[in-house]
Amino acid sequence: MLYSIISNDVENSLAARQQARPAHLARLQQLLDDGKLVLAGPNPAIDSDNPGDAGFTGSVVVAEFSSLEAAQAWADADPYMAAGVYENVTVKPFKQVFPN
């Protein structure tokens, strides 16, 4: 089943994001390589693809996992969690309607 993982950053998370980004991206690449990643990306803090020093306010991942518990465990092990980037993370089942 698909799950949405919606993460909200702490204030001024940019430096910690940049430091943990390679490990964070490696985990997403593994999901992609396994054919389980639907989409992933950050939420810019301003209305721009490249927010520069404004940074980001969170992230969204939609991916396939075997269960809600597996999705939560994957989210809990994110390098951004260990680096203190995320203030909180919500994991929910997700039903993709479009595109199908």
N, C-alpha and C positions, 0 to 999 in steps of 0.2 A: 504494500500500500504506500501511497505518497504521504509525506508529512511536510508541513511548513515549519520552518525554524525561524522565528522572528526575534532578533536580538536588538537591544537598545544599549548604546554606549554610555559610559560615564562622561562627565564633562572633560573637555580637553584630552581626548583619547588618542589624538593623532600620533604622537611620538610612540606610544605603546603599540599602536596599530602597525606602524612602519616597522618596528622591531620584530613583531611576531608574524608579520605578513607572509614571509616565505613558508613557514611551517603551516600556517592557515591555508594557503593556496595549495600546498602539497596534499593536504587531506581532501580538498575539493577536487583536485586532479584525480585522486584515487577513485572518488565516487564517479567522476566522469568516465574514467577508464573502465570501471565496472559496469557502465551503462545505467547508473542509478541516479545521476544528477539531471534534473529538469532545468533548473536555473539557479543562479547565485549572484549576489552582488551587494554592494553597500548602498546606504542612503546618504547622499551628499547633504551637508548641513546647509548649503545654499542651492539655488536653482542653477546648477552647473554640473556638467559631466566631470570637470576638473575643479573641485572646490578649493584647491591650494591649502593655505593655512586654516581655512574655515573647517576643514576636516569632514568627518562623517558623524551621523547620529545613530547609526545602527546598520544592520545587515538583514538580508532575507535569503534563505536557502529553501528550495523545494527539491526533495529527493525521495527516492524509494528506500524504505527500510522494512525489515521483517515484522516489526511491531513498534508501538508507541514507546515501549521501554528501550528498544534498540536505538530509536531516533533520539530519545532523551539522553541516552548514554553517549552517543556520538556528539551531541551538542555540548554536553558537560565536559567532554575531553578536548574541546576546541582550544588551540593555543591562545586565542584571544581571551578565553576565560582565565587561563593561567596567568596571562599578562595583565589582567585587570582592565581590559578594554570594555568588556560588557558589564553593564549594571544588572541586567536581567535578560533572561531568554525564555521565550514561550514556544513550546512544541505542541502542534495540533495535527490531527489527521487532515488531509487535504484531498479534495476531489477535483481533479482536473476536468473541466468541461470544454474549454477552448484553448488552443487548438486540440483536436483529438486525432 
